[in-house]
Amino acid sequence: MIQVTIWHNPRCSKSREALSILEEIGCDKLVVKYLETTPTKDEITTALTMLGMNPRELMRTKEDIYSELNLKEEDDYDRLVDAMVKNPKLIERPVIFKEGQAIIGRPTSIIANFLAS
């Protein structure tokens, strides 16, 4: 059975859809409601490495807090990661992890292929 972790926001339709796909496939899953259990700086950094992304690519740049914190002008890796730790609403969702790999499950159509690989 495939073991996965999902950073999930139950209020997000795409995140709910991703969770439904995981359930249909029959994955052994750990659901992390990341707005309640915020990922640590190390967890976000590890996720970025698995995703092959820089911090801004994992951020929801249209959130009000992104503008309020003036993150568009920020280029420092650590400051961007720290902003996500302090404001997990900035983290794009859903993030799905398996066996040292990760994807952002958008569009959700990519999830099944990711799990099959």
N, CA, C and O atoms as a DFTB+ gen file, in Angstrom:
468 C
 N C O
     1  1       0.837      -1.186       0.000
     2  2       0.000       0.000       0.000
     3  2       0.882       1.249       0.000
     4  3       1.885       1.313       0.712
     5  1       0.501       2.230      -0.799
     6  2       1.246       3.479      -0.905
     7  2       1.053       4.292       0.376
     8  3      -0.070       4.471       0.847
     9  1       2.161       4.778       0.930
    10  2       2.095       5.641       2.100
    11  2       2.383       7.069       1.680
    12  3       3.417       7.351       1.075
    13  1       1.461       7.970       2.004
    14  2       1.610       9.371       1.620
    15  2       1.273      10.279       2.792
    16  3       0.574       9.900       3.732
    17  1       1.794      11.479       2.696
    18  2       1.419      12.560       3.603
    19  2       0.857      13.667       2.742
    20  3       1.375      13.948       1.661
    21  1      -0.200      14.294       3.216
    22  2      -0.787      15.416       2.488
    23  2      -0.903      16.600       3.426
    24  3      -1.435      16.477       4.529
    25  1      -0.404      17.755       2.986
    26  2      -0.657      19.011       3.689
    27  2      -2.003      19.478       3.172
    28  3      -2.140      19.838       2.003
    29  1      -2.985      19.470       4.037
    30  2      -4.381      19.602       3.652
    31  2      -5.047      20.787       4.334
    32  3      -4.805      21.076       5.506
    33  1      -5.897      21.466       3.559
    34  2      -6.761      22.513       4.099
    35  2      -8.190      22.091       3.774
    36  3      -8.596      22.148       2.613
    37  1      -8.968      21.665       4.784
    38  2     -10.315      21.171       4.531
    39  2     -11.252      22.207       3.900
    40  3     -12.282      21.833       3.338
    41  1     -10.920      23.485       3.980
    42  2     -11.769      24.526       3.392
    43  2     -11.501      24.734       1.897
    44  3     -12.228      25.471       1.231
    45  1     -10.473      24.094       1.384
    46  2     -10.076      24.250      -0.021
    47  2     -10.649      23.104      -0.848
    48  3     -10.435      21.934      -0.532
    49  1     -11.371      23.446      -1.899
    50  2     -11.996      22.406      -2.731
    51  2     -10.956      21.514      -3.407
    52  3     -11.164      20.304      -3.508
    53  1      -9.853      22.078      -3.866
    54  2      -8.813      21.271      -4.517
    55  2      -8.157      20.330      -3.513
    56  3      -7.821      19.194      -3.846
    57  1      -7.980      20.797      -2.305
    58  2      -7.394      19.958      -1.263
    59  2      -8.352      18.817      -0.900
    60  3      -7.923      17.679      -0.712
    61  1      -9.632      19.122      -0.805
    62  2     -10.628      18.076      -0.530
    63  2     -10.675      17.066      -1.669
    64  3     -10.790      15.861      -1.441
    65  1     -10.586      17.570      -2.893
    66  2     -10.582      16.684      -4.057
    67  2      -9.350      15.767      -4.039
    68  3      -9.445      14.578      -4.343
    69  1      -8.209      16.330      -3.682
    70  2      -6.980      15.534      -3.601
    71  2      -7.120      14.440      -2.545
    72  3      -6.738      13.294      -2.780
    73  1      -7.660      14.788      -1.399
    74  2      -7.858      13.805      -0.337
    75  2      -8.800      12.695      -0.804
    76  3      -8.582      11.524      -0.494
    77  1      -9.828      13.055      -1.535
    78  2     -10.764      12.072      -2.079
    79  2     -10.053      11.113      -3.038
    80  3     -10.316       9.910      -3.018
    81  1      -9.169      11.633      -3.863
    82  2      -8.398      10.800      -4.795
    83  2      -7.528       9.821      -4.015
    84  3      -7.449       8.643      -4.366
    85  1      -6.879      10.298      -2.966
    86  2      -6.042       9.421      -2.146
    87  2      -6.876       8.305      -1.525
    88  3      -6.438       7.157      -1.451
    89  1      -8.070       8.652      -1.085
    90  2      -8.960       7.650      -0.492
    91  2      -9.419       6.636      -1.540
    92  3      -9.473       5.440      -1.255
    93  1      -9.748       7.094      -2.738
    94  2     -10.178       6.196      -3.819
    95  2      -9.079       5.208      -4.194
    96  3      -9.344       4.033      -4.449
    97  1      -7.846       5.700      -4.223
    98  2      -6.711       4.850      -4.585
    99  2      -6.391       3.874      -3.451
   100  3      -5.810       2.813      -3.679
   101  1      -6.770       4.238      -2.247
   102  2      -6.526       3.361      -1.101
   103  2      -5.160       3.555      -0.471
   104  3      -4.541       2.598      -0.005
   105  1      -4.702       4.767      -0.457
   106  2      -3.401       5.075       0.144
   107  2      -3.469       5.011       1.663
   108  3      -4.501       5.296       2.270
   109  1      -2.355       4.633       2.254
   110  2      -2.179       4.785       3.694
   111  2      -1.698       6.220       3.865
   112  3      -0.572       6.545       3.488
   113  1      -2.540       7.083       4.429
   114  2      -2.224       8.512       4.395
   115  2      -2.163       9.119       5.783
   116  3      -2.876       8.725       6.706
   117  1      -1.279      10.096       5.886
   118  2      -1.202      10.963       7.053
   119  2      -1.686      12.330       6.581
   120  3      -1.079      12.948       5.707
   121  1      -2.779      12.788       7.168
   122  2      -3.351      14.075       6.789
   123  2      -2.879      15.120       7.794
   124  3      -3.176      15.029       8.985
   125  1      -2.141      16.113       7.303
   126  2      -1.652      17.196       8.143
   127  2      -2.447      18.446       7.790
   128  3      -2.302      18.999       6.700
   129  1      -3.274      18.879       8.705
   130  2      -4.007      20.135       8.507
   131  2      -3.022      21.253       8.836
   132  3      -2.907      21.695       9.979
   133  1      -2.319      21.691       7.801
   134  2      -1.164      22.561       7.985
   135  2      -1.504      23.944       8.548
   136  3      -0.608      24.642       9.020
   137  1      -2.758      24.350       8.511
   138  2      -3.122      25.623       9.144
   139  2      -3.205      25.463      10.659
   140  3      -3.074      26.439      11.398
   141  1      -3.421      24.236      11.120
   142  2      -3.474      23.949      12.554
   143  2      -2.139      23.451      13.078
   144  3      -1.722      23.812      14.179
   145  1      -1.474      22.626      12.295
   146  2      -0.169      22.074      12.644
   147  2       0.815      22.591      11.600
   148  3       1.092      21.931      10.599
   149  1       1.325      23.765      11.857
   150  2       2.175      24.443      10.879
   151  2       3.481      23.682      10.662
   152  3       4.150      23.311      11.626
   153  1       3.844      23.449       9.406
   154  2       5.144      22.828       9.141
   155  2       6.279      23.706       9.686
   156  3       6.203      24.935       9.666
   157  1       7.313      23.049      10.161
   158  2       8.487      23.767      10.668
   159  2       9.304      24.306       9.496
   160  3       9.058      23.966       8.338
   161  1      10.252      25.131       9.812
   162  2      11.151      25.657       8.780
   163  2      11.873      24.507       8.074
   164  3      12.010      24.512       6.850
   165  1      12.331      23.528       8.848
   166  2      13.014      22.374       8.251
   167  2      12.078      21.579       7.349
   168  3      12.489      21.121       6.283
   169  1      10.822      21.409       7.767
   170  2       9.860      20.664       6.945
   171  2       9.566      21.397       5.640
   172  3       9.460      20.768       4.587
   173  1       9.435      22.709       5.701
   174  2       9.191      23.482       4.484
   175  2      10.410      23.433       3.576
   176  3      10.275      23.283       2.362
   177  1      11.588      23.556       4.149
   178  2      12.824      23.503       3.364
   179  2      12.964      22.137       2.690
   180  3      13.338      22.054       1.520
   181  1      12.666      21.074       3.426
   182  2      12.708      19.726       2.854
   183  2      11.685      19.587       1.734
   184  3      11.981      19.013       0.686
   185  1      10.482      20.114       1.955
   186  2       9.450      20.066       0.916
   187  2       9.920      20.801      -0.333
   188  3       9.724      20.316      -1.447
   189  1      10.535      21.960      -0.160
   190  2      11.032      22.720      -1.310
   191  2      12.070      21.925      -2.091
   192  3      12.078      21.946      -3.322
   193  1      12.943      21.225      -1.375
   194  2      13.950      20.388      -2.037
   195  2      13.276      19.275      -2.819
   196  3      13.628      19.017      -3.970
   197  1      12.299      18.611      -2.191
   198  2      11.579      17.528      -2.880
   199  2      10.825      18.040      -4.100
   200  3      10.755      17.363      -5.126
   201  1      10.269      19.224      -3.983
   202  2       9.501      19.818      -5.078
   203  2      10.394      20.402      -6.169
   204  3       9.951      20.602      -7.301
   205  1      11.660      20.676      -5.823
   206  2      12.559      21.330      -6.772
   207  2      12.163      22.768      -7.016
   208  3      12.278      23.282      -8.128
   209  1      11.690      23.417      -5.947
   210  2      11.166      24.781      -6.066
   211  2      11.902      25.743      -5.156
   212  3      12.581      25.345      -4.209
   213  1      11.748      27.021      -5.469
   214  2      12.182      28.057      -4.545
   215  2      10.961      28.428      -3.688
   216  3       9.837      28.079      -4.047
   217  1      11.158      29.116      -2.583
   218  2      10.037      29.414      -1.683
   219  2       8.855      30.120      -2.340
   220  3       7.705      29.798      -2.043
   221  1       9.114      31.060      -3.212
   222  2       8.014      31.808      -3.830
   223  2       7.093      30.885      -4.642
   224  3       5.887      31.120      -4.716
   225  1       7.660      29.843      -5.246
   226  2       6.853      28.920      -6.043
   227  2       5.881      28.104      -5.186
   228  3       4.898      27.572      -5.700
   229  1       6.153      28.008      -3.893
   230  2       5.276      27.287      -2.972
   231  2       4.290      28.233      -2.290
   232  3       3.463      27.803      -1.487
   233  1       4.382      29.502      -2.608
   234  2       3.545      30.501      -1.933
   235  2       2.305      30.844      -2.736
   236  3       2.304      30.850      -3.967
   237  1       1.251      31.129      -1.988
   238  2       0.001      31.636      -2.562
   239  2       0.149      33.157      -2.648
   240  3      -0.144      33.875      -1.693
   241  1       0.595      33.620      -3.777
   242  2       0.952      35.033      -3.941
   243  2      -0.263      35.960      -4.019
   244  3      -0.114      37.181      -3.969
   245  1      -1.454      35.393      -4.140
   246  2      -2.649      36.235      -4.207
   247  2      -3.313      36.421      -2.844
   248  3      -4.317      37.124      -2.734
   249  1      -2.756      35.795      -1.807
   250  2      -3.283      35.991      -0.453
   251  2      -2.975      37.424       0.003
   252  3      -1.920      37.970      -0.319
   253  1      -3.892      38.017       0.746
   254  2      -3.695      39.383       1.254
   255  2      -2.418      39.503       2.066
   256  3      -1.702      40.500       1.968
   257  1      -2.131      38.479       2.872
   258  2      -0.947      38.538       3.741
   259  2       0.340      38.644       2.922
   260  3       1.320      39.225       3.387
   261  1       0.346      38.094       1.720
   262  2       1.514      38.192       0.839
   263  2       1.816      39.656       0.535
   264  3       2.965      40.090       0.608
   265  1       0.781      40.405       0.195
   266  2       0.945      41.839      -0.082
   267  2       1.243      42.609       1.184
   268  3       2.115      43.478       1.197
   269  1       0.524      42.295       2.251
   270  2       0.728      43.001       3.520
   271  2       2.158      42.893       4.016
   272  3       2.698      43.846       4.578
   273  1       2.773      41.734       3.811
   274  2       4.156      41.530       4.249
   275  2       5.179      41.991       3.215
   276  3       6.386      41.873       3.429
   277  1       4.685      42.520       2.087
   278  2       5.555      43.020       1.016
   279  2       6.523      41.937       0.522
   280  3       7.701      42.205       0.284
   281  1       6.012      40.722       0.375
   282  2       6.861      39.601      -0.008
   283  2       7.258      39.615      -1.478
   284  3       8.214      38.944      -1.867
   285  1       6.545      40.361      -2.284
   286  2       6.903      40.464      -3.702
   287  2       8.313      41.021      -3.863
   288  3       9.029      40.669      -4.801
   289  1       8.698      41.888      -2.945
   290  2      10.016      42.527      -3.004
   291  2      11.093      41.722      -2.272
   292  3      12.275      42.059      -2.345
   293  1      10.689      40.664      -1.568
   294  2      11.637      39.878      -0.768
   295  2      12.314      38.819      -1.630
   296  3      11.649      38.073      -2.350
   297  1      13.635      38.760      -1.551
   298  2      14.390      37.769      -2.307
   299  2      15.141      36.786      -1.418
   300  3      15.709      35.813      -1.915
   301  1      15.150      37.027      -0.116
   302  2      15.908      36.183       0.796
   303  2      15.165      34.866       1.043
   304  3      14.027      34.871       1.511
   305  1      15.806      33.753       0.730
   306  2      15.222      32.411       0.869
   307  2      14.689      32.193       2.280
   308  3      13.533      31.809       2.456
   309  1      15.527      32.436       3.282
   310  2      15.129      32.175       4.667
   311  2      13.961      33.049       5.103
   312  3      13.079      32.582       5.824
   313  1      13.940      34.284       4.685
   314  2      12.832      35.166       5.071
   315  2      11.517      34.712       4.444
   316  3      10.461      34.805       5.070
   317  1      11.582      34.225       3.220
   318  2      10.380      33.714       2.571
   319  2       9.868      32.448       3.270
   320  3       8.666      32.286       3.481
   321  1      10.791      31.563       3.622
   322  2      10.397      30.345       4.348
   323  2       9.839      30.726       5.719
   324  3       8.817      30.189       6.145
   325  1      10.506      31.648       6.407
   326  2      10.013      32.101       7.715
   327  2       8.606      32.683       7.614
   328  3       7.785      32.496       8.512
   329  1       8.333      33.387       6.521
   330  2       6.991      33.956       6.329
   331  2       5.948      32.843       6.234
   332  3       4.836      32.993       6.739
   333  1       6.297      31.734       5.596
   334  2       5.361      30.611       5.497
   335  2       5.163      29.924       6.848
   336  3       4.065      29.467       7.166
   337  1       6.232      29.855       7.636
   338  2       6.113      29.261       8.969
   339  2       5.185      30.116       9.838
   340  3       4.323      29.592      10.544
   341  1       5.371      31.411       9.776
   342  2       4.559      32.320      10.601
   343  2       3.152      32.499      10.052
   344  3       2.229      32.816      10.802
   345  1       2.979      32.299       8.748
   346  2       1.689      32.516       8.079
   347  2       1.419      31.341       7.145
   348  3       1.542      31.486       5.928
   349  1       1.051      30.179       7.691
   350  2       0.900      28.992       6.846
   351  2      -0.150      29.135       5.751
   352  3      -0.178      28.339       4.813
   353  1      -1.007      30.132       5.860
   354  2      -1.988      30.396       4.807
   355  2      -1.289      30.682       3.476
   356  3      -1.891      30.537       2.412
   357  1      -0.026      31.086       3.537
   358  2       0.759      31.375       2.341
   359  2       1.163      30.114       1.574
   360  3       1.525      30.199       0.401
   361  1       1.107      28.952       2.217
   362  2       1.573      27.717       1.589
   363  2       0.531      27.215       0.584
   364  3      -0.649      27.067       0.904
   365  1       0.996      26.964      -0.617
   366  2       0.113      26.414      -1.657
   367  2      -0.370      25.041      -1.219
   368  3       0.307      24.344      -0.463
   369  1      -1.526      24.665      -1.693
   370  2      -2.116      23.395      -1.279
   371  2      -2.781      22.725      -2.467
   372  3      -3.136      23.366      -3.456
   373  1      -2.934      21.436      -2.341
   374  2      -2.379      20.508      -1.363
   375  2      -0.968      20.087      -1.777
   376  3      -0.656      20.030      -2.967
   377  1      -0.128      19.796      -0.803
   378  2       1.195      19.235      -1.084
   379  2       1.125      17.768      -0.679
   380  3       0.697      17.434       0.426
   381  1       1.550      16.905      -1.586
   382  2       1.487      15.465      -1.362
   383  2       2.902      14.901      -1.425
   384  3       3.662      15.181      -2.351
   385  1       3.234      14.099      -0.412
   386  2       4.573      13.520      -0.272
   387  2       4.497      11.999      -0.323
   388  3       3.585      11.391       0.236
   389  1       5.456      11.401      -0.994
   390  2       5.618       9.945      -0.940
   391  2       7.071       9.609      -1.254
   392  3       7.656      10.143      -2.196
   393  1       7.630       8.736      -0.466
   394  2       8.956       8.164      -0.729
   395  2       9.999       9.196      -1.153
   396  3      10.698       8.989      -2.146
   397  1      10.112      10.287      -0.428
   398  2      11.129      11.292      -0.719
   399  2      10.818      12.187      -1.899
   400  3      11.686      12.930      -2.358
   401  1       9.597      12.130      -2.397
   402  2       9.173      12.971      -3.507
   403  2       7.953      13.771      -3.070
   404  3       7.276      13.415      -2.105
   405  1       7.682      14.849      -3.785
   406  2       6.504      15.658      -3.469
   407  2       5.985      16.346      -4.722
   408  3       6.716      16.582      -5.683
   409  1       4.697      16.657      -4.674
   410  2       4.067      17.475      -5.719
   411  2       3.056      18.400      -5.058
   412  3       2.556      18.134      -3.965
   413  1       2.775      19.487      -5.750
   414  2       1.604      20.291      -5.411
   415  2       0.491      19.698      -6.267
   416  3       0.602      19.651      -7.492
   417  1      -0.564      19.253      -5.630
   418  2      -1.630      18.534      -6.324
   419  2      -2.581      19.416      -7.099
   420  3      -3.797      19.299      -6.951
   421  1      -2.054      20.284      -7.910
   422  2      -2.836      21.155      -8.793
   423  2      -2.232      21.077     -10.181
   424  3      -1.042      21.348     -10.341
   425  1      -2.973      20.732     -11.144
   426  2      -4.346      20.260     -11.059
   427  2      -4.381      18.881     -10.411
   428  3      -3.378      18.167     -10.404
   429  1      -5.513      18.517      -9.878
   430  2      -5.607      17.246      -9.159
   431  2      -5.439      16.048     -10.093
   432  3      -5.201      14.932      -9.632
   433  1      -5.558      16.267     -11.376
   434  2      -5.397      15.172     -12.345
   435  2      -3.981      14.591     -12.332
   436  3      -3.776      13.489     -12.841
   437  1      -3.006      15.294     -11.771
   438  2      -1.627      14.796     -11.743
   439  2      -1.373      13.836     -10.577
   440  3      -0.346      13.159     -10.550
   441  1      -2.280      13.773      -9.637
   442  2      -2.049      13.003      -8.411
   443  2      -1.926      11.506      -8.690
   444  3      -0.988      10.871      -8.208
   445  1      -2.844      10.936      -9.450
   446  2      -2.803       9.493      -9.713
   447  2      -1.496       9.084     -10.376
   448  3      -0.910       8.066     -10.007
   449  1      -1.032       9.859     -11.344
   450  2       0.244       9.540     -12.011
   451  2       1.407       9.633     -11.038
   452  3       2.315       8.802     -11.078
   453  1       1.393      10.631     -10.164
   454  2       2.444      10.777      -9.170
   455  2       2.482       9.543      -8.265
   456  3       3.556       9.014      -7.979
   457  1       1.333       9.096      -7.825
   458  2       1.279       7.944      -6.927
   459  2       1.675       6.651      -7.614
   460  3       2.195       5.738      -6.972
   461  1       1.434       6.569      -8.906
   462  2       1.764       5.361      -9.673
   463  2       3.244       5.283     -10.024
   464  3       3.745       4.202     -10.337
   465  1       3.943       6.394      -9.979
   466  2       5.355       6.400     -10.405
   467  2       6.279       5.883      -9.329
   468  3       7.492       5.825      -9.532
